[in-house]
Amino acid sequence: LFFNDTATTQIYTRSIVGSVRCVQETASIIIILCYDLTLSKCLPSWVYLYTALSIFLYQTLDAIDGKQARRTKSSSPLGQLFDHGCDALVASWLAFLNAQTYRLGNSYFALEILFYLLVPFFLTTWEEFHVHTLRTGVCGIGVTEGQLGVIAMLLATGILGTQIWNNYTMFILGAPTLLGEAIFTVTLINSVLVKSKNPIKALLMVVPSMLIVCFSFFWVRTEFYAKYPALVFITVSIQLFLITAKMIISTVTHIPVHWFQYEVFILLLPLFNMFLHLPDMIVFLCTFTLTFYVTARFVVGAITQLLSLIHISEPTRPLYISYAVFCLKKK
C-alpha cells in the first residue's frame, strides 16, 4: 500500500472495494433497464447469467473486505459507513432483480418486494443504534443465504428461461421468504422496544421509512407506473437508500435521526398533480430529479466531510453533517 497512515489506507481500500461492488451491480441494472422498463419482458439469457456473476463477485468482495479489516484490526466506524452504505444501495438492486425476473410488471407486489428487502435492512441499522448489536439474520438464515438464493434464481432463469416462474413456483419460493422477512422484522422491532430506554422516541426514527412505503403507493395509481414501473421502482429505491444512509451515519456517530425528513414528501407529487393535471411524465421527471439531487447532495457532502478526516481535502463550506464528522473524529 502507498499510504503510511492507517486511516488513509482504510479509506482508500474501503472506497475502492465499495466502488467496484456498487459499479458492477449498477451496470447490471442499467443493462436490464435498456431492455425492459415494464418489469414484464423476457430478457436474453446472458443478462441473467451476467447479473448472477455480478452478485457473486459483490458478495465475495464484501466478505474479503470484511475479513481483511478484522484480520488487520483496522475495523472502524468509517469502514462500517462505507461498507453498509454500499450494501444499502445494492440491496435495492437485488429487489429490482427479483421483480424483473418474476416479471411482476406494474402490480402492487413489485413495490412490495422492495419494501420486504429494504425496510428490514433499515431496521437492522435502527436496532444497532439502540441495542449496539448488528443482527444479520434470524434462525441461521441471513444476508449470505439471501444473496445465494438470488444467484440461484438468476442462474435457473438464465439456463431454463423465465417460463419456470409461474404463480405456483413463485408461491412455493416466495411464501417462506416473506414469512422469514416478517419474523425478522418483528424480531428487530421487539428487540428495540424491550431494550430501548425511550421506545416512543425510537419508533419515531422509523417514521421516514414508513412514510416512503405509504407515499409510494400514490404512484401505483398513475398511468406512468402502468407503463414504466421500473422507473418508479428505481426512484423509490433511491429514497429508501437515502433514509438508510442517514440511519447508518446516525449509528456510527450516535446521533439520532430526526423523525421529520422533508425528502420523503417528494413522492407526494402525484397527489398534488390531481389538482394541477400535468402530464405524468413531467411529474415523474420532477420527482426523480429532486430525489436524485437531494441524494447526490447528501452523498457528496458526506464524502467531502469524511475526506477532511484524513486531510485529503478540506470542505469549502460547512455542511449539515459536520457535527457527525466531529463525533467520528473523536472515535
VOPAGU-2260 file (C-alpha; in pm, 1 decimal, decimal comma):
REM VOPAGU-2260
SITE   aa  ch    i         X         Y         Z
SITE  LEU   A    0       0,0       0,0       0,0
SITE  PHE   A    1     119,7     351,2     -81,4
SITE  PHE   A    2      -4,3     519,0     237,5
SITE  ASN   A    3     160,7     506,2     576,4
SITE  ASP   A    4    -136,3     648,9     759,7
SITE  THR   A    5    -374,8     372,9     868,9
SITE  ALA   A    6    -686,8     587,3     834,2
SITE  THR   A    7    -585,5     694,5     484,1
SITE  THR   A    8    -518,1     335,3     380,6
SITE  GLN   A    9    -851,8     220,2     518,9
SITE  ILE   A   10   -1049,1     494,8     345,8
SITE  TYR   A   11    -891,1     421,0       9,8
SITE  THR   A   12    -925,4      44,0      45,4
SITE  ARG   A   13   -1289,3      58,5     152,5
SITE  SER   A   14   -1382,5     319,3    -106,0
SITE  ILE   A   15   -1217,3     129,9    -393,0
SITE  VAL   A   16   -1368,5    -205,6    -299,7
SITE  GLY   A   17   -1706,1     -45,5    -230,3
SITE  SER   A   18   -1699,7     142,2    -559,8
SITE  VAL   A   19   -1622,1    -174,6    -755,3
SITE  ARG   A   20   -1907,6    -356,8    -583,2
SITE  CYS   A   21   -2157,6     -77,4    -649,2
SITE  VAL   A   22   -2048,4     -17,0   -1009,6
SITE  GLN   A   23   -2077,9    -379,1   -1115,5
SITE  GLU   A   24   -2426,4    -411,4    -967,1
SITE  THR   A   25   -2537,7     -77,3   -1110,5
SITE  ALA   A   26   -2411,6    -186,3   -1452,5
SITE  SER   A   27   -2640,2    -490,4   -1431,9
SITE  ILE   A   28   -2939,1    -268,8   -1352,2
SITE  ILE   A   29   -2859,9     -31,6   -1641,4
SITE  ILE   A   30   -2840,5    -326,1   -1882,3
SITE  ILE   A   31   -3180,0    -451,6   -1765,0
SITE  LEU   A   32   -3333,1    -103,8   -1795,5
SITE  CYS   A   33   -3209,5     -84,6   -2155,8
SITE  TYR   A   34   -3408,2    -398,5   -2231,3
SITE  ASP   A   35   -3712,4    -357,8   -2011,0
SITE  LEU   A   36   -3886,7     -64,4   -1840,9
SITE  THR   A   37   -4205,8    -260,4   -1777,6
SITE  LEU   A   38   -4070,4    -536,4   -1549,6
SITE  SER   A   39   -4255,3    -787,8   -1765,1
SITE  LYS   A   40   -4026,9    -884,2   -2056,8
SITE  CYS   A   41   -3814,2   -1194,2   -2106,9
SITE  LEU   A   42   -3450,8   -1088,0   -2127,2
SITE  PRO   A   43   -3166,0   -1265,1   -2309,7
SITE  SER   A   44   -3012,9   -1548,2   -2108,4
SITE  TRP   A   45   -2673,4   -1379,0   -2089,6
SITE  VAL   A   46   -2823,4   -1086,8   -1894,4
SITE  TYR   A   47   -2939,9   -1314,9   -1612,6
SITE  LEU   A   48   -2610,5   -1506,4   -1611,7
SITE  TYR   A   49   -2404,9   -1185,4   -1607,4
SITE  THR   A   50   -2615,4   -1048,3   -1322,7
SITE  ALA   A   51   -2568,7   -1370,2   -1122,9
SITE  LEU   A   52   -2192,4   -1337,2   -1172,4
SITE  SER   A   53   -2204,5    -973,4   -1059,6
SITE  ILE   A   54   -2382,7   -1063,9    -736,5
SITE  PHE   A   55   -2132,0   -1342,4    -671,2
SITE  LEU   A   56   -1839,8   -1102,6    -719,2
SITE  TYR   A   57   -2011,8    -844,1    -499,6
SITE  GLN   A   58   -2066,1   -1099,0    -223,2
SITE  THR   A   59   -1707,4   -1226,1    -249,4
SITE  LEU   A   60   -1553,4    -879,1    -238,2
SITE  ASP   A   61   -1776,2    -786,2      54,1
SITE  ALA   A   62   -1663,7   -1093,0     250,1
SITE  ILE   A   63   -1294,9   -1042,1     165,4
SITE  ASP   A   64   -1313,0    -676,3     260,5
SITE  GLY   A   65   -1464,5    -750,7     599,5
SITE  LYS   A   66   -1230,0   -1039,7     674,0
SITE  GLN   A   67    -925,8    -830,1     583,8
SITE  ALA   A   68   -1041,9    -549,8     811,5
SITE  ARG   A   69   -1082,4    -791,4    1102,1
SITE  ARG   A   70    -750,9    -965,7    1029,9
SITE  THR   A   71    -556,6    -640,5    1026,2
SITE  LYS   A   72    -763,0    -495,9    1314,2
SITE  SER   A   73    -848,2    -193,6    1101,9
SITE  SER   A   74   -1225,2    -208,2    1154,5
SITE  SER   A   75   -1371,8     130,1    1242,5
SITE  PRO   A   76   -1690,3     338,0    1217,8
SITE  LEU   A   77   -1558,5     485,7     892,4
SITE  GLY   A   78   -1520,5     139,8     742,6
SITE  GLN   A   79   -1869,1      48,3     859,4
SITE  LEU   A   80   -2005,4     362,9     697,3
SITE  PHE   A   81   -1855,5     280,9     358,4
SITE  ASP   A   82   -1942,7     -88,0     374,8
SITE  HIS   A   83   -2304,4     -53,6     488,3
SITE  GLY   A   84   -2362,5     240,0     255,1
SITE  CYS   A   85   -2270,9      22,2     -42,2
SITE  ASP   A   86   -2486,2    -260,4      94,7
SITE  ALA   A   87   -2786,5     -28,5     125,7
SITE  LEU   A   88   -2761,5      65,1    -241,6
SITE  VAL   A   89   -2706,5    -290,1    -364,4
SITE  ALA   A   90   -2995,7    -424,2    -154,6
SITE  SER   A   91   -3237,8    -213,7    -357,8
SITE  TRP   A   92   -3086,6    -351,1    -679,6
SITE  LEU   A   93   -3143,7    -706,2    -555,1
SITE  ALA   A   94   -3510,3    -625,0    -502,4
SITE  PHE   A   95   -3526,6    -486,6    -855,9
SITE  LEU   A   96   -3374,8    -810,0    -992,8
SITE  ASN   A   97   -3639,0   -1015,3    -812,6
SITE  ALA   A   98   -3921,8    -803,8    -953,5
SITE  GLN   A   99   -3790,3    -824,8   -1310,9
SITE  THR   A  100   -3705,1   -1194,8   -1301,3
SITE  TYR   A  101   -4052,9   -1279,4   -1176,3
SITE  ARG   A  102   -4194,3   -1034,3   -1437,1
SITE  LEU   A  103   -4423,7    -870,1   -1183,7
SITE  GLY   A  104   -4491,1    -575,2   -1414,3
SITE  ASN   A  105   -4697,7    -290,4   -1273,3
SITE  SER   A  106   -4852,1    -490,6    -990,9
SITE  TYR   A  107   -4853,6    -381,1    -627,9
SITE  PHE   A  108   -4631,3    -675,0    -544,6
SITE  ALA   A  109   -4337,2    -529,2    -740,2
SITE  LEU   A  110   -4302,3    -244,6    -490,0
SITE  GLU   A  111   -4383,1    -474,1    -200,1
SITE  ILE   A  112   -4074,1    -681,5    -278,4
SITE  LEU   A  113   -3867,3    -365,3    -246,3
SITE  PHE   A  114   -4015,4    -292,9      95,6
SITE  TYR   A  115   -3973,2    -651,9     214,5
SITE  LEU   A  116   -3598,0    -624,2     146,5
SITE  LEU   A  117   -3513,9    -259,9     220,3
SITE  VAL   A  118   -3724,7    -194,5     530,8
SITE  PRO   A  119   -3566,2    -483,8     727,7
SITE  PHE   A  120   -3224,4    -355,3     616,1
SITE  PHE   A  121   -3314,8     -14,6     759,4
SITE  LEU   A  122   -3443,4    -174,2    1078,5
SITE  THR   A  123   -3119,8    -369,3    1135,7
SITE  THR   A  124   -2929,6     -40,3    1141,8
SITE  TRP   A  125   -3202,8     112,2    1358,2
SITE  GLU   A  126   -3168,8    -175,4    1605,0
SITE  GLU   A  127   -2790,2    -137,2    1606,7
SITE  PHE   A  128   -2829,4     228,8    1703,6
SITE  HIS   A  129   -3035,5     137,8    2010,7
SITE  VAL   A  130   -2901,3    -206,5    2105,4
SITE  HIS   A  131   -2539,9    -172,9    1978,6
SITE  THR   A  132   -2557,3    -512,8    1810,6
SITE  LEU   A  133   -2586,6    -569,6    1436,2
SITE  ARG   A  134   -2822,8    -854,8    1357,2
SITE  THR   A  135   -2775,0   -1005,8    1008,6
SITE  GLY   A  136   -3024,8   -1289,0    1017,2
SITE  VAL   A  137   -3266,8   -1498,8    1215,3
SITE  CYS   A  138   -3283,8   -1875,6    1273,1
SITE  GLY   A  139   -2949,8   -1925,5    1099,9
SITE  ILE   A  140   -3065,5   -1763,0     776,5
SITE  GLY   A  141   -2928,0   -1422,3     688,6
SITE  VAL   A  142   -2780,6   -1195,8     424,6
SITE  THR   A  143   -2545,9   -1452,1     269,3
SITE  GLU   A  144   -2820,1   -1710,9     225,1
SITE  GLY   A  145   -3044,9   -1447,9      68,7
SITE  GLN   A  146   -2777,5   -1347,4    -180,9
SITE  LEU   A  147   -2712,0   -1711,3    -270,4
SITE  GLY   A  148   -3085,2   -1752,5    -325,9
SITE  VAL   A  149   -3091,4   -1461,1    -570,8
SITE  ILE   A  150   -2788,3   -1605,3    -753,2
SITE  ALA   A  151   -2960,9   -1944,0    -781,6
SITE  MET   A  152   -3277,3   -1775,7    -910,5
SITE  LEU   A  153   -3086,1   -1586,5   -1180,7
SITE  LEU   A  154   -2885,1   -1892,8   -1285,5
SITE  ALA   A  155   -3202,5   -2101,0   -1314,9
SITE  THR   A  156   -3367,9   -1825,8   -1519,1
SITE  GLY   A  157   -3066,7   -1786,4   -1747,8
SITE  ILE   A  158   -3043,8   -2160,8   -1813,6
SITE  LEU   A  159   -3410,6   -2268,4   -1814,1
SITE  GLY   A  160   -3582,2   -1943,8   -1914,7
SITE  THR   A  161   -3836,1   -1718,0   -1745,2
SITE  GLN   A  162   -4119,0   -1964,7   -1813,4
SITE  ILE   A  163   -4021,1   -2154,3   -1497,8
SITE  TRP   A  164   -4170,6   -1870,7   -1290,1
SITE  ASN   A  165   -4545,7   -1905,4   -1259,7
SITE  ASN   A  166   -4788,1   -1848,4    -976,5
SITE  TYR   A  167   -4715,5   -2192,0    -829,3
SITE  THR   A  168   -4334,8   -2171,5    -825,2
SITE  MET   A  169   -4338,4   -1811,8    -703,6
SITE  PHE   A  170   -4568,6   -1908,9    -416,4
SITE  ILE   A  171   -4352,0   -2209,8    -321,5
SITE  LEU   A  172   -4038,0   -1995,6    -308,0
SITE  GLY   A  173   -4189,7   -1662,3    -209,3
SITE  ALA   A  174   -4410,1   -1764,1      83,4
SITE  PRO   A  175   -4125,2   -1892,0     306,8
SITE  THR   A  176   -3915,3   -1586,4     215,0
SITE  LEU   A  177   -4190,0   -1341,5     305,1
SITE  LEU   A  178   -4260,9   -1530,7     625,6
SITE  GLY   A  179   -3893,9   -1516,7     718,3
SITE  GLU   A  180   -3879,0   -1142,5     645,7
SITE  ALA   A  181   -4189,3   -1087,6     860,6
SITE  ILE   A  182   -4039,0   -1282,0    1153,0
SITE  PHE   A  183   -3710,7   -1093,4    1114,3
SITE  THR   A  184   -3888,6    -756,2    1114,3
SITE  VAL   A  185   -4094,9    -839,8    1423,5
SITE  THR   A  186   -3779,6    -963,3    1599,4
SITE  LEU   A  187   -3598,4    -635,7    1527,7
SITE  ILE   A  188   -3885,5    -417,6    1645,8
SITE  ASN   A  189   -3940,4    -623,9    1959,8
SITE  SER   A  190   -3568,8    -609,9    2043,4
SITE  VAL   A  191   -3564,6    -230,2    2028,1
SITE  LEU   A  192   -3889,1    -184,9    2220,0
SITE  VAL   A  193   -3765,6    -410,8    2500,1
SITE  LYS   A  194   -3409,7    -274,0    2528,2
SITE  SER   A  195   -3453,8      90,9    2433,9
SITE  LYS   A  196   -3466,5     349,1    2710,9
SITE  ASN   A  197   -3728,2     551,1    2522,1
SITE  PRO   A  198   -3942,0     327,0    2294,5
SITE  ILE   A  199   -4157,3     615,6    2168,3
SITE  LYS   A  200   -3855,0     815,0    2058,2
SITE  ALA   A  201   -3709,7     501,3    1899,7
SITE  LEU   A  202   -4026,1     439,2    1699,0
SITE  LEU   A  203   -4026,3     798,6    1573,2
SITE  MET   A  204   -3695,6     728,6    1397,1
SITE  VAL   A  205   -3878,8     473,4    1179,8
SITE  VAL   A  206   -4137,8     726,6    1060,6
SITE  PRO   A  207   -3948,0     837,8     742,8
SITE  SER   A  208   -3919,3     483,6     606,2
SITE  MET   A  209   -4284,8     416,0     677,7
SITE  LEU   A  210   -4385,0     737,6     500,3
SITE  ILE   A  211   -4190,9     627,8     192,1
SITE  VAL   A  212   -4383,2     299,9     193,1
SITE  CYS   A  213   -4715,7     484,6     215,2
SITE  PHE   A  214   -4637,3     766,1     -28,2
SITE  SER   A  215   -4500,2     536,0    -297,5
SITE  PHE   A  216   -4841,2     379,2    -348,7
SITE  PHE   A  217   -4971,1     708,4    -484,0
SITE  TRP   A  218   -4760,9     621,4    -788,0
SITE  VAL   A  219   -4922,6     282,5    -834,6
SITE  ARG   A  220   -5247,1     453,2    -934,7
SITE  THR   A  221   -5082,2     663,0   -1208,7
SITE  GLU   A  222   -5069,2     583,7   -1578,7
SITE  PHE   A  223   -4693,3     636,1   -1570,1
SITE  TYR   A  224   -4649,6     342,5   -1331,7
SITE  ALA   A  225   -4870,5     130,2   -1555,5
SITE  LYS   A  226   -4632,3     195,4   -1847,2
SITE  TYR   A  227   -4292,2     228,3   -1677,8
SITE  PRO   A  228   -4296,8      60,3   -1335,7
SITE  ALA   A  229   -3918,6       9,4   -1345,7
SITE  LEU   A  230   -3852,0     384,9   -1334,8
SITE  VAL   A  231   -4082,3     436,7   -1036,9
SITE  PHE   A  232   -3916,5     138,4    -868,5
SITE  ILE   A  233   -3571,9     295,7    -909,3
SITE  THR   A  234   -3691,7     632,6    -774,6
SITE  VAL   A  235   -3842,6     477,8    -461,0
SITE  SER   A  236   -3524,5     270,9    -419,2
SITE  ILE   A  237   -3313,6     587,2    -412,4
SITE  GLN   A  238   -3543,0     735,8    -147,5
SITE  LEU   A  239   -3504,8     429,0      72,3
SITE  PHE   A  240   -3128,7     429,2      17,3
SITE  LEU   A  241   -3108,3     791,4     133,3
SITE  ILE   A  242   -3304,1     726,7     453,3
SITE  THR   A  243   -3097,2     414,8     524,2
SITE  ALA   A  244   -2769,9     602,0     462,9
SITE  LYS   A  245   -2875,9     864,8     716,4
SITE  MET   A  246   -2956,9     589,4     964,9
SITE  ILE   A  247   -2611,5     436,4     910,6
SITE  ILE   A  248   -2440,9     769,2     980,3
SITE  SER   A  249   -2663,3     808,3    1285,1
SITE  THR   A  250   -2548,5     468,9    1411,0
SITE  VAL   A  251   -2174,5     528,3    1373,6
SITE  THR   A  252   -2194,9     879,1    1522,1
SITE  HIS   A  253   -2457,4     803,0    1790,2
SITE  ILE   A  254   -2668,5    1098,7    1678,3
SITE  PRO   A  255   -3043,9    1026,1    1649,9
SITE  VAL   A  256   -3213,1    1076,8    1314,5
SITE  HIS   A  257   -3491,1    1332,8    1333,7
SITE  TRP   A  258   -3830,2    1185,4    1259,5
SITE  PHE   A  259   -3908,9    1459,2    1004,4
SITE  GLN   A  260   -3723,3    1415,0     674,9
SITE  TYR   A  261   -3850,3    1652,3     406,6
SITE  GLU   A  262   -3713,2    1439,6     120,2
SITE  VAL   A  263   -3982,6    1174,7     158,3
SITE  PHE   A  264   -4254,6    1424,2      66,2
SITE  ILE   A  265   -4115,5    1444,1    -287,1
SITE  LEU   A  266   -4305,9    1121,7    -352,2
SITE  LEU   A  267   -4632,1    1310,9    -292,0
SITE  LEU   A  268   -4611,4    1497,3    -622,8
SITE  PRO   A  269   -4870,5    1266,6    -788,9
SITE  LEU   A  270   -5115,1    1367,1    -515,2
SITE  PHE   A  271   -5069,4    1737,6    -591,2
SITE  ASN   A  272   -5099,7    1661,0    -959,9
SITE  MET   A  273   -5462,5    1569,9    -902,8
SITE  PHE   A  274   -5520,9    1946,6    -892,5
SITE  LEU   A  275   -5255,6    2056,3   -1143,2
SITE  HIS   A  276   -5333,5    1797,5   -1415,1
SITE  LEU   A  277   -4980,0    1792,8   -1553,4
SITE  PRO   A  278   -4861,7    1506,1   -1776,1
SITE  ASP   A  279   -4742,7    1208,2   -1572,5
SITE  MET   A  280   -4405,2    1218,5   -1746,7
SITE  ILE   A  281   -4345,1    1574,3   -1620,9
SITE  VAL   A  282   -4443,4    1475,9   -1267,8
SITE  PHE   A  283   -4209,6    1178,2   -1274,7
SITE  LEU   A  284   -3916,9    1379,7   -1410,6
SITE  CYS   A  285   -3965,2    1635,3   -1134,0
SITE  THR   A  286   -3984,7    1358,7    -871,9
SITE  PHE   A  287   -3678,2    1174,9    -999,0
SITE  THR   A  288   -3472,5    1492,0   -1043,0
SITE  LEU   A  289   -3547,7    1615,8    -691,3
SITE  THR   A  290   -3484,6    1272,3    -541,6
SITE  PHE   A  291   -3155,0    1232,5    -725,1
SITE  TYR   A  292   -3046,7    1585,6    -631,2
SITE  VAL   A  293   -3106,9    1554,8    -256,6
SITE  THR   A  294   -2944,7    1210,1    -251,6
SITE  ALA   A  295   -2640,1    1321,8    -451,3
SITE  ARG   A  296   -2605,9    1631,4    -232,2
SITE  PHE   A  297   -2611,1    1418,9      80,9
SITE  VAL   A  298   -2361,6    1162,8     -54,0
SITE  VAL   A  299   -2119,3    1425,7    -187,2
SITE  GLY   A  300   -2143,3    1619,5     137,7
SITE  ALA   A  301   -2072,1    1306,1     341,8
SITE  ILE   A  302   -1772,9    1209,9     126,0
SITE  THR   A  303   -1632,0    1563,0     145,3
SITE  GLN   A  304   -1654,4    1564,0     522,1
SITE  LEU   A  305   -1505,3    1215,5     550,7
SITE  LEU   A  306   -1211,2    1309,0     330,7
SITE  SER   A  307   -1144,9    1600,8     562,8
SITE  LEU   A  308   -1084,0    1348,6     841,4
SITE  ILE   A  309    -763,2    1234,4     674,7
SITE  HIS   A  310    -681,1    1580,1     536,9
SITE  ILE   A  311    -704,4    1479,0     170,3
SITE  SER   A  312    -918,2    1785,0     106,5
SITE  GLU   A  313   -1092,0    2033,1     328,4
SITE  PRO   A  314   -1457,5    2122,2     267,4
SITE  THR   A  315   -1506,1    2466,1     118,2
SITE  ARG   A  316   -1814,1    2530,6     326,8
SITE  PRO   A  317   -1974,2    2373,9     636,7
SITE  LEU   A  318   -2227,5    2102,4     563,0
SITE  TYR   A  319   -2509,9    1970,8     774,8
SITE  ILE   A  320   -2326,6    1658,4     891,7
SITE  SER   A  321   -2026,8    1847,1    1033,3
SITE  TYR   A  322   -2114,9    1752,1    1392,2
SITE  ALA   A  323   -2147,0    1387,5    1289,4
SITE  VAL   A  324   -1797,7    1401,4    1142,8
SITE  PHE   A  325   -1674,6    1562,0    1465,4
SITE  CYS   A  326   -1805,1    1258,2    1652,7
SITE  LEU   A  327   -1624,5    1026,4    1411,7
SITE  LYS   A  328   -1301,7    1216,8    1471,6
SITE  LYS   A  329   -1338,1    1162,7    1845,9
SITE  LYS   A  330   -1353,4     786,4    1783,1
